Amino acid sequence: KGGKEIKDSMLSIFVKAGADEKTVRAEFRKFWLYWTEPNKSGTKQRWELERTFDIKRRLYTWMDRAGKFAGSRVDKYRVATI
């Protein structure tokens, strides 16, 4: 799958889980800004420096942590949808 397809499917999963779509989109933007930050030399982005990087799993973790701070619970859908 391409980036847009993954984003759309993940957005759908979180919204079906009860998360507010506007909030999910805002968290996706924060996720993207964090993981695409370049290194000091500007040759690689943060995600490229990881040994492994599964975007779905990273997004679930990101949203789970964001949800705990916002009082939302979307982590129960993690195992069933990965």
TIMAR-432114 format. One record per residue (C-alpha): residue number from 1; residue in three letters; x negated, y negated, z negated. Coordinates in nm, 3 decimals. Layout:
! TIMAR-432114
+-----+-----+---------+---------+---------+
|   k |   r |      px |      py |      pz |
+-----+-----+---------+---------+---------+
| NUM | Ala |       X |       Y |       Z |
...
+-----+-----+---------+---------+---------+
! end
This chain:
! TIMAR-432114
+-----+-----+---------+---------+---------+
|   k |   r |      px |      py |      pz |
+-----+-----+---------+---------+---------+
|   1 | Lys |   0.000 |   0.000 |   0.000 |
|   2 | Gly |  -0.101 |  -0.357 |   0.058 |
|   3 | Gly |  -0.113 |  -0.630 |  -0.202 |
|   4 | Lys |   0.231 |  -0.773 |  -0.123 |
|   5 | Glu |   0.399 |  -0.432 |  -0.136 |
|   6 | Ile |   0.237 |  -0.355 |  -0.473 |
|   7 | Lys |   0.335 |  -0.696 |  -0.610 |
|   8 | Asp |   0.695 |  -0.659 |  -0.492 |
|   9 | Ser |   0.732 |  -0.306 |  -0.630 |
|  10 | Met |   0.576 |  -0.402 |  -0.964 |
|  11 | Leu |   0.798 |  -0.711 |  -0.986 |
|  12 | Ser |   1.102 |  -0.490 |  -0.929 |
|  13 | Ile |   0.992 |  -0.245 |  -1.199 |
|  14 | Phe |   0.943 |  -0.515 |  -1.462 |
|  15 | Val |   1.267 |  -0.695 |  -1.379 |
|  16 | Lys |   1.461 |  -0.365 |  -1.396 |
|  17 | Ala |   1.294 |  -0.308 |  -1.734 |
|  18 | Gly |   1.454 |  -0.629 |  -1.859 |
|  19 | Ala |   1.178 |  -0.884 |  -1.808 |
|  20 | Asp |   1.268 |  -1.229 |  -1.678 |
|  21 | Glu |   1.163 |  -1.263 |  -1.312 |
|  22 | Lys |   1.024 |  -1.615 |  -1.358 |
|  23 | Thr |   0.813 |  -1.496 |  -1.652 |
|  24 | Val |   0.687 |  -1.193 |  -1.457 |
|  25 | Arg |   0.585 |  -1.413 |  -1.164 |
|  26 | Ala |   0.402 |  -1.647 |  -1.402 |
|  27 | Glu |   0.217 |  -1.353 |  -1.560 |
|  28 | Phe |   0.128 |  -1.215 |  -1.215 |
|  29 | Arg |  -0.026 |  -1.554 |  -1.132 |
|  30 | Lys |  -0.229 |  -1.552 |  -1.455 |
|  31 | Phe |  -0.339 |  -1.195 |  -1.378 |
|  32 | Trp |  -0.446 |  -1.294 |  -1.028 |
|  33 | Leu |  -0.635 |  -1.604 |  -1.148 |
|  34 | Tyr |  -0.815 |  -1.404 |  -1.417 |
|  35 | Trp |  -0.920 |  -1.109 |  -1.198 |
|  36 | Thr |  -1.023 |  -1.316 |  -0.894 |
|  37 | Glu |  -1.256 |  -1.543 |  -1.089 |
|  38 | Pro |  -1.597 |  -1.542 |  -0.917 |
|  39 | Asn |  -1.917 |  -1.447 |  -1.096 |
|  40 | Lys |  -2.185 |  -1.711 |  -1.158 |
|  41 | Ser |  -2.353 |  -1.654 |  -0.821 |
|  42 | Gly |  -2.017 |  -1.654 |  -0.640 |
|  43 | Thr |  -2.087 |  -1.322 |  -0.469 |
|  44 | Lys |  -1.820 |  -1.109 |  -0.638 |
|  45 | Gln |  -1.492 |  -1.147 |  -0.818 |
|  46 | Arg |  -1.430 |  -1.020 |  -1.171 |
|  47 | Trp |  -1.237 |  -0.713 |  -1.051 |
|  48 | Glu |  -1.527 |  -0.609 |  -0.826 |
|  49 | Leu |  -1.758 |  -0.589 |  -1.129 |
|  50 | Glu |  -1.549 |  -0.315 |  -1.291 |
|  51 | Arg |  -1.646 |   0.051 |  -1.247 |
|  52 | Thr |  -1.284 |   0.135 |  -1.172 |
|  53 | Phe |  -0.990 |  -0.089 |  -1.098 |
|  54 | Asp |  -0.639 |   0.047 |  -1.048 |
|  55 | Ile |  -0.421 |  -0.260 |  -1.000 |
|  56 | Lys |  -0.099 |  -0.090 |  -1.117 |
|  57 | Arg |  -0.255 |   0.025 |  -1.443 |
|  58 | Arg |  -0.418 |  -0.314 |  -1.499 |
|  59 | Leu |  -0.087 |  -0.491 |  -1.438 |
|  60 | Tyr |   0.096 |  -0.260 |  -1.680 |
|  61 | Thr |  -0.162 |  -0.330 |  -1.948 |
|  62 | Trp |  -0.151 |  -0.704 |  -1.880 |
|  63 | Met |   0.229 |  -0.714 |  -1.892 |
|  64 | Asp |   0.246 |  -0.491 |  -2.198 |
|  65 | Arg |   0.018 |  -0.727 |  -2.387 |
|  66 | Ala |   0.201 |  -1.035 |  -2.262 |
|  67 | Gly |   0.534 |  -0.874 |  -2.356 |
|  68 | Lys |   0.423 |  -0.805 |  -2.711 |
|  69 | Phe |   0.354 |  -1.174 |  -2.757 |
|  70 | Ala |   0.685 |  -1.274 |  -2.598 |
|  71 | Gly |   0.894 |  -1.012 |  -2.779 |
|  72 | Ser |   0.973 |  -0.816 |  -2.461 |
|  73 | Arg |   0.916 |  -0.440 |  -2.433 |
|  74 | Val |   0.834 |  -0.309 |  -2.085 |
|  75 | Asp |   0.571 |  -0.052 |  -2.184 |
|  76 | Lys |   0.827 |   0.230 |  -2.219 |
|  77 | Tyr |   0.849 |   0.233 |  -1.840 |
|  78 | Arg |   0.474 |   0.278 |  -1.795 |
|  79 | Val |   0.444 |   0.657 |  -1.793 |
|  80 | Ala |   0.751 |   0.715 |  -1.577 |
|  81 | Thr |   0.648 |   0.475 |  -1.302 |
|  82 | Ile |   0.270 |   0.503 |  -1.263 |
+-----+-----+---------+---------+---------+
! end
